[in-house]
Amino acid sequence: MPRTLVIGGGISGLSAAYYLAKGGAESTILESRPRLGGVIQTEKVEGCTLEAGPDSFLSAKPAALELIRDLGLAGDVIGSNDHLRVTFVRKNGRMVPLPDGLMMMVPTKILPLITTSLVGWGTKIRMGMELWRAPKPRAGDESVAEFVEEHYGKEAVDYLAEPLLSGVYGGDPRQLSVTSVLPRFVELANKYGSLTRGVLASRAQAKSNGPAPPLFRTLKGGLGQLVAAVTESIRGKTQVVQARAETVERTASGFRVKVNGDWLDAEHLVVACEAHSAAVLLCGVDARIAELLGGVGYSSSMVVALGFDAADFARPPVGFGFLVPKKERRRLVACTWIGTKFPHRVPEGKIVARCFLGGAGDAAALAESDEAILATVTSELQEIAGFSARPRFHRIFRWPRSMAQYPVGHPQQMAELETRVASIPGLHLAGNAYQGIGVPDCIRMGRAAAGKTLPSTH
Ligand SMILES: Cc1cc2nc3c(=O)[nH]c(=O)nc-3n(C[C@H](O)[C@H](O)[C@H](O)COP(=O)(O)OP(=O)(O)OC[C@H]3O[C@@H](n4cnc5c(N)ncnc54)[C@H](O)[C@@H]3O)c2cc1C
């Protein structure tokens, strides 16, 4: 009998299996897709490294780098080209650079704030005055929009918070929980009152610890390299079964999971699939757990990679890319020029745009044909970025219900879920529905789940 069954072979499940194997425990991964990695998938096309899902991870969260080092891939880590970092935001049909010194939506430099045309004078004055805001007790959770509006006004929500978060969550800042999505900012606001003062203070502290690392890191060959390295390192210690887990039941010694009509027994179960899938699996184990899991919303997104010959551009695109706020949006949510954002991704003579569609406001995009999507994205990109080149190749990746949404109240719901899960010996959850959506968060949760099942930790 395998001691631990891991349901879901995305980075959460793979990390659980990796740390189990590292701790000397065998496990079995059940994955319904024909490949491991979940939304992490890298393709090479005409010498370009295309990321179908995530393209990088935040340097500030250590779990990804720790796993990468453990796997012996430290030499392949690259940082974002921060010296070229300019992100544009579409405003009134024009491209306006995000002002220098902005940390998400928090301004930290006066001159760029005064001179930007991204926000009007009312917002600029309000952003400046925020510096004198005193700490004030807050009553529980609130939405990102309420939080940002209280500090910097509504325009900062529409032209900063909304477009910045749409790219990450594909969600609506009026629904998203600030405690879950921006926990660091909530901490700073509680301590300093002013977010700007809080960010400046923590920056000064970080500076005294040495030069700042690049904001994002990734692997030279793409994040698919991480999936390949984990898969290779668990070979022989982890069985991978390519099948969908159909249902879970409790037994005297743990659990049994139905797969292809047969039952697999396990003492421990790491459920690392999407929460909506976990809800279906666990309804026979605990109805309230299933209800809480089923209550986690997901948005659907789409990544469209367009490859061009650089010679077809009169002027190469400038900066990392652009964001389109909801107020200005037709279909395109954001675009990254990947050859500018990272080294090694795009060879000389080529330009690749990574475009995002879908999200909470446009889930229907996923049902459109490739031809329709290609035509829409190409013409919108040409109009927004101001060029007429035609793409020489394209790839379209659809991610239905893959990005968990953390609505107001999410922390309380998750606290209840955690307590409930802890009351069932051997049951563990990991994945982007719980305590962070990014790749490092998922690795951290997979590692924590493994830690709880290893005998030495009992
Ligand atoms: C387009 C996109 C871009 C992103 N960009 C970034 C980024 O740049 N940086 C970053 O840090 N994060 C990014 N994220 C978020 C991050 O990539 C994900 O949150 C994370 O990879 C999710 O990993 P996971 O293992 O929890 O889930 P998934 O990758 O969704 O894996 C879950 C797996 O479970 C399997 N499964 C489901 N049900 C069953 C079942 N019943 N039986 C067996 N298997 C099952 C699924 O097939 C899937 O493979 C992005 C996400 C998307 C979609």
The ligand as an SDF file (V2000), in Angstrom:
LIG
                    3D

 53 58  0  0  0  0  0  0  0  0999 V2000
   -1.8640   31.7660  -17.1420 C   0  0  0  0  0  0  0  0  0  0  0  0
   -1.2640   31.7580  -15.7720 C   0  0  0  0  0  0  0  0  0  0  0  0
   -0.1640   32.5670  -15.4920 C   0  0  0  0  0  0  0  0  0  0  0  0
    0.4070   32.5620  -14.2160 C   0  0  0  0  0  0  0  0  0  0  0  0
    1.5170   33.3110  -13.9830 N   0  0  0  0  0  0  0  0  0  0  0  0
    2.1790   33.1850  -12.8030 C   0  0  0  0  0  0  0  0  0  0  0  0
    3.4680   33.7500  -12.6460 C   0  0  0  0  0  0  0  0  0  0  0  0
    4.0280   34.3490  -13.5640 O   0  0  0  0  0  0  0  0  0  0  0  0
    4.0940   33.5870  -11.4470 N   0  0  0  0  0  0  0  0  0  0  0  0
    3.5330   32.8630  -10.4360 C   0  0  0  0  0  0  0  0  0  0  0  0
    4.1500   32.7320   -9.3500 O   0  0  0  0  0  0  0  0  0  0  0  0
    2.3100   32.2870  -10.5680 N   0  0  0  0  0  0  0  0  0  0  0  0
    1.6400   32.4120  -11.7380 C   0  0  0  0  0  0  0  0  0  0  0  0
    0.4450   31.7770  -11.9080 N   0  0  0  0  0  0  0  0  0  0  0  0
   -0.1410   31.0190  -10.7920 C   0  0  0  0  0  0  0  0  0  0  0  0
    0.5560   29.6830  -10.5990 C   0  0  0  0  0  0  0  0  0  0  0  0
    1.1570   29.2510  -11.7740 O   0  0  0  0  0  0  0  0  0  0  0  0
   -0.4420   28.6160  -10.1630 C   0  0  0  0  0  0  0  0  0  0  0  0
   -1.2140   29.0960   -9.0820 O   0  0  0  0  0  0  0  0  0  0  0  0
    0.2440   27.3260   -9.7420 C   0  0  0  0  0  0  0  0  0  0  0  0
    1.1420   26.8640  -10.7180 O   0  0  0  0  0  0  0  0  0  0  0  0
   -0.8280   26.2780   -9.4340 C   0  0  0  0  0  0  0  0  0  0  0  0
   -0.2350   25.0410   -9.1230 O   0  0  0  0  0  0  0  0  0  0  0  0
   -1.1180   23.8570   -8.5170 P   0  0  0  0  0  0  0  0  0  0  0  0
   -0.2920   22.6590   -8.5100 O   0  0  0  0  0  0  0  0  0  0  0  0
   -1.7110   24.3010   -7.2260 O   0  0  0  0  0  0  0  0  0  0  0  0
   -2.3610   23.7360   -9.5080 O   0  0  0  0  0  0  0  0  0  0  0  0
   -2.4130   23.2520  -11.0330 P   0  0  0  0  0  0  0  0  0  0  0  0
   -1.2000   23.6540  -11.7590 O   0  0  0  0  0  0  0  0  0  0  0  0
   -3.7260   23.7220  -11.5430 O   0  0  0  0  0  0  0  0  0  0  0  0
   -2.4010   21.6800  -10.9160 O   0  0  0  0  0  0  0  0  0  0  0  0
   -3.4860   20.9330  -10.4440 C   0  0  0  0  0  0  0  0  0  0  0  0
   -3.4320   19.5950  -11.1480 C   0  0  0  0  0  0  0  0  0  0  0  0
   -4.4310   18.7250  -10.6060 O   0  0  0  0  0  0  0  0  0  0  0  0
   -4.9100   17.9290  -11.6730 C   0  0  0  0  0  0  0  0  0  0  0  0
   -6.2140   17.3780  -11.2610 N   0  0  0  0  0  0  0  0  0  0  0  0
   -7.3750   18.0340  -11.0430 C   0  0  0  0  0  0  0  0  0  0  0  0
   -8.3270   17.1970  -10.6460 N   0  0  0  0  0  0  0  0  0  0  0  0
   -7.7690   15.9660  -10.5970 C   0  0  0  0  0  0  0  0  0  0  0  0
   -8.2500   14.6800  -10.2440 C   0  0  0  0  0  0  0  0  0  0  0  0
   -9.5190   14.4940   -9.8320 N   0  0  0  0  0  0  0  0  0  0  0  0
   -7.4060   13.6140  -10.3270 N   0  0  0  0  0  0  0  0  0  0  0  0
   -6.1150   13.7750  -10.7370 C   0  0  0  0  0  0  0  0  0  0  0  0
   -5.6100   14.9890  -11.0870 N   0  0  0  0  0  0  0  0  0  0  0  0
   -6.4210   16.0650  -11.0060 C   0  0  0  0  0  0  0  0  0  0  0  0
   -4.9910   18.8980  -12.8410 C   0  0  0  0  0  0  0  0  0  0  0  0
   -5.0080   18.2000  -14.0650 O   0  0  0  0  0  0  0  0  0  0  0  0
   -3.7200   19.7100  -12.6410 C   0  0  0  0  0  0  0  0  0  0  0  0
   -2.6370   19.1960  -13.3670 O   0  0  0  0  0  0  0  0  0  0  0  0
   -0.1520   31.7490  -13.1900 C   0  0  0  0  0  0  0  0  0  0  0  0
   -1.2720   30.9400  -13.4600 C   0  0  0  0  0  0  0  0  0  0  0  0
   -1.8170   30.9350  -14.7420 C   0  0  0  0  0  0  0  0  0  0  0  0
   -3.0010   30.0360  -15.0340 C   0  0  0  0  0  0  0  0  0  0  0  0
  1  2  1  0
  2  3  1  0
  2 52  2  0
  3  4  2  0
  4  5  1  0
  4 50  1  0
  5  6  2  0
  6  7  1  0
  6 13  1  0
  7  8  2  0
  7  9  1  0
  9 10  1  0
 10 11  2  0
 10 12  1  0
 12 13  2  0
 13 14  1  0
 14 15  1  0
 14 50  1  0
 15 16  1  0
 16 17  1  0
 16 18  1  0
 18 19  1  0
 18 20  1  0
 20 21  1  0
 20 22  1  0
 22 23  1  0
 23 24  1  0
 24 25  2  0
 24 26  1  0
 24 27  1  0
 27 28  1  0
 28 29  2  0
 28 30  1  0
 28 31  1  0
 31 32  1  0
 32 33  1  0
 33 34  1  0
 33 48  1  0
 34 35  1  0
 35 36  1  0
 35 46  1  0
 36 37  1  0
 36 45  1  0
 37 38  2  0
 38 39  1  0
 39 40  1  0
 39 45  2  0
 40 41  1  0
 40 42  2  0
 42 43  1  0
 43 44  2  0
 44 45  1  0
 46 47  1  0
 46 48  1  0
 48 49  1  0
 50 51  2  0
 51 52  1  0
 52 53  1  0
M  END
$$$$
